[in-house]
Amino acid sequence: MTAERPDTAVAEPVGGATIDPKEFRHLIGHFATGVTVVTTSDAGAVHGTTVSALTSVSLEPPTLLVCLNRTSLTGRAIANSGHFAVNILAEGQEAAAFHFARSGSDVAAFPTTPGRYGSPLLADALVTFECRVTNAVTAGTHSVVIGEVEAATGSTGRPLAYFRGQFGRLVVEDK
């Protein structure tokens, strides 16, 4: 048995099995994340979408996973092409995050360079990872795409943060 903190709200399951999606979105919004734009190219077309669901899976081999809505054009293009790039956005790149959050976003609106498989790498990204898809599974409304990192670059700066539906800054206290 665990003791609950008095200031902690407990979300009760709706219908006995699951939590209400709106309540889940509200609660998971308390988890601060970075912001990325996942890109790919497929049959001569380039695609990109804003993603906050990124996780490091393994160091050997270097592996990442991203979660994309199953209706995402970028997700479908990744399934077809077998590759993708993760562009970790830096502070000040809110415009890119908003732009790629819209369906059908034009990648040409931002300066890019082509990666080894043609996935656009955002010129001002804090970090880029180029990945080859090694697995994908369906989880509810999303596809979980796992990719082995085959190339990566990085620069100095701080990441664009996302918390409770807003962009912000990561502040690290010096010790």
N, C-alpha and C positions, 0 to 999 in steps of 0.2 A: 504494500500500500504506500502511495506517495502522498505527501502533504502538498496541498495547493496553496500558492501564494494568495493572499487576500485580494491583491490587485489584478489577478489573472482572470480573464473572462474565459469561460468554457463554452465552446461551440457544441451544441447538441446535434447529433445526427438527425436529419429529416427523413421520415419514412423508415426509420430503424436501421438503414443500411449505409447511407451516404450523407455527407454534409451538403448543404445548399451551395450551388456553384458561386453565387454572389458572395456568400459569407466566406467561402474558401478563397476567392479572389481577394477579398478584403484582408483576410488573415495572412495569406502568403505574401501580400504586399509589404508586410513588416520585415521581410527578408531582403536586405540590401543586396543588389547585384551590380555587376558591370553591364555595359551595353555593347553589343556587337552588331555588325552587319555581316550576314552570311551571304556569300556570292558564289555563282557558278556560271558556266557556259555550257550550252547544249545545242548542237546542230546550228552553230553560228549565232545563236541568240544568248545574250547575257541576262542574268537575273540576280536580284538581291532583295533581302528582307531583314528587318531589324529583329534581333533575337536576344533575349536576356537569359535564356536557359542554355548555358554552356557549362560543361564540367570536364575537368581533367580526369581521365579514367586510369591511365597507366603511364609510368615513366619509361618502361621498357616493354614493348616499343612505345614511343610517345604516342598517346591516343587521347582523343577528345570525343565528347558527344554533344550534339546539339538537338534541340527539340523544335520541330516545325509543325505548324498546323497542317493537317492532311490535305486541306484545300489550297495550300500555298503553291503558287506557280514555281517558286524557287525550289520547294521540296520535291515537286515532280521532276524538275530539271535535274536535281541532284540524283534522284533515283535513276534517271536515264543516262546521265553522264558518268556517274560513279566517282565524282570528285567535287570538292567544295573548298572555299577559303573562308576563314573566320577573320574578320577585321575588328580588333578591339578598339573601340572609339576612345578618344582622348577628351579631356575637359575641353569645352568649347565646340564640340561636334554635335550639339543638339539638333542642328538643322539636318544633318545626315540621318540621325536616328528617326526624326519625324518623317523625313522624306521616304525612307525605306520601310516605314511602318505602313504605308499606303499600298494597297494592292496595285500591281502593274507599274511599280516605280521604275523610272528610267535611270539606269546606272550611269549613263553619259552625263548626267547632271553634276557629277563630281569627278575630279581628276583621278585616274586609275592607271595602273600598269598591269599587263597580263601576267598571270602566274604561269607556272610550268605547264598546266593543263588548260590555260586560257581563262581561269577564274579571275575576275577583276580584283585587284588589290588596291584598296583605297590609299591614295598617296599620303594622306595626313593621319592614317591610323596609328595608334600607339604601338600595336603589335599586329602582325599578320601570320596566320598559320595556313599552310596549304595541305589539304588532307585528301587521302584516297579512302573511299567508303569501304569498310570491312564488314559492316553489319547494319541492319535496320530492322526495327520492330515497331509495331503499332501499339500505342498506349492511349486508349480513349480517343480524343479528337486529334491527337498528335502522332507524328512519326518520330521515333528516337533514332537518330542517325549517328553511327559510330564511325570515326575515321582515324586512320593512322596518319600522323603528322609526317610529311615528307620534306617540308621546308618551312622555315620560320625566320622572321626578321622582327626587330624591335627598336624602339627609340626611347629617349628619356621623356618624362612627363608623368602626368597622373591620369587615371582612367575617368571616363564619364561614369557617374554613379546613378543608380535608379533605386528609389525608395518611396513606397506608398504612392505610386503613380506619378512621381515627379523626378526630374533630373536634378542632380546635385553634384557636389564635390566630395571627394574623399579627403578627410583631414587626418593625417597621421601625426601623433604627438611624438616629438623627439624624446628619447630617454637618456 
